[in-house]
Amino acid sequence: MAGTWVFVEQKDGNIRKVTFEMLSELKKGGDEVSAVVFGKGVEALAPELAKYGADKVYVADDDIFAAYNTGAYVAQIVAMIKEFSPNALLFAHSFNGRDMASRLAQKLDAGLATDAVAAEISAGKGVFTRAIYAGKALAKVEVAGSPVLATIRPGVWEVGEAAGAGAVVKAAVAATAADVYQVAKDFIPTVSARPDLAEAAVVVSGGRGCKGPDGIKLVEELADLLGAAVGGSRASIDSGWLGHELQVGQTGKVVLPNLYVACGISGAIQHLAGMSSSKFIAAVNTDTEAPIFGVSDFGVVADLFKVIPILVTELKK
Amino acid sequence: MKVLVCVKQTFDTEAKIELKDGKISDAGINLIINPYDEVAVEGGIQLKEKKIAKEVVVLTAGTDKGMDAIRTALAMGADRGILVKQDAGADEYARAVALAEAIKAENPNIILAGHVAADDGSSQVPTRVAEILGLPHVNVITAIEIAGDKATCTCEADGGTAVTEVALPAVISSQVSWNEPRYPSMKGIMQAKKKPVATVDAVAVENKTNIIEFALPAAKTAGIKIEDDADVCAVKLAEWMKNTVKVEVK
């Protein structure tokens, strides 16, 4: 058994933080931890992966892996599982991670725990805690398999440096053009100086109380001062003030920042589900009865149009 | 062209979750079509309105209660329904096997489904169905164009927007921002009652996963709440952010 594998989330050589979170956490367990990276020219990432605990770095380097595509990535990982027999294989619960893990699980006729927030892995078995109903409840799911498969929610584990050997193992390229069934026509990167909503340490969100683009501008100004991601409740998304990819809640994203600042958000159940696991929550709302205050560490009953400009000035001091 | 839409019946997203005898209680809960699947139903109906699809079939696997989800989709404009009777405890694997079996018999050109369900949040089933059927799959789409036997989809992706083309037949999973699902009209509701719905039993397969415990998260308690002039509130909030949260200001 070749220990636990972490599938590396990277784009153009930039490794996503969730990869380091998984490596750091697994390293604590004492078993061999390996990173698995697919791409073109990705061997150079090995030292960075070793820094966070990767004992081995399995590399599949080929033009066919230059960008994520389900067919080629799944064909390759299936061949590597056959050759190296890892005990467990964890993916990030990103769009790509869940897509690849689900297709892989079915190909192996296996179970899979997606969007896990905690993991206990032993030989041939994993027990994963999953947040269901967008965090309104928790389910402990047992997954047997070889390997044990799961996707892990970004932000639930701390990144810690823990030197691994980082020995590079080059895998034979098993995927062929016949495995590719998706033709990538275009990719338009999100141009934003702000961090990704799912990974941000601070999130500032605007809701109905923002009343329109002017209110959202204040939210954005505060977010930029804090190096935060901007989010929104369903009201501000449905009104077209923010794009759907920024919706926090049960039909949007679940966020786990250190600080969540809710501006003009009343706190519908489906919104609370997406943000109430944040470490610190601040809320600004004119309605003293707003449910958001029930989950807030620091609530301010006042007009956000008056509070945010002064808050910005005070924070700059 | 035949479009088949997979739907799941879920709790209303405004529902409060409670446990009874260690399980999630459905007492008094309003049931809806999973919002991501509702968008897929709308997408299928729009393909019919654009004369790309001739027929829209709606499929669900689950208990008899799922009939309501089918009737709602029929009232929106789908042509007929299939209910695959299956235990409520079926996991993603068993659910996908049951759906795929019913889809095989229908042989559709396009299979639509929400990319995730608002209840279990697994986002596995459409991908598994595609793998069982040996079909291409495009995940998390926000737009689609059909030309001949090809679908070109705009997808929400990690770090941006992807445009992906696949050959049909294919499984296409929807993001909620794809479209705005219509409300069924009174006429639609009346017509839905007469539309055919077939009921079949699911193929018997064992789950691959086992839920060993349900729990509710620790209730978050309210902290400080101040009601004062805006400037006083702002100064105190800034102090809390700096001293307690220890935010970094750019």
Interface residues (C-beta under 8 A of the other chain):
Chain A: E9 K11 R16 Y68 T70 G71 S94 F95 N96 R98 D99 S102 R103 A105 Q106 K107 D109 A110 G111 L112 A113 T114 D115 V127 R130 A131 I132 Y133 A134 G135 K136 A137 L138 A139 K140 V141 E142 V143 A144 G145 Y181 Q182 V183 A184 K185 D186 F187 I188 P189 T190 D196 V202 D224 L225 L226 G227 G243 H244 E245 G249 Q250 T251 N258 L259 A268 I269 Q270 S276 S277 F280 I281 A282 V284 T288 F293 G294 V295 S296 D297 F298 G299 V300 V301 A302 D303 K306 V307 I308 I310 L311 E314 L315 K316 K317
Chain B: F11 T13 E14 A15 K16 I17 L19 I24 P35 Y36 D91 E92 Y93 A96 A118 D119 D120 G121 S122 S123 Q124 T127 R128 A130 E131 I132 P136 H137 V138 N139 V140 T142 T152 C155 E156 A157 D158 G159 G160 T161 A162 V163 T164 E165 V166 A167 Q175 V176 S177 N207 K208 T209 N210 I211 I212 E213 F214 A215 L216 P217 K220 A222 G223 I224 K225 I226 E227 D228 D229 A230 D231 C233 A234 V235 K236 L237 A238 E239 W240 M241 K242 T244 V245 V247 E248 V249 K250
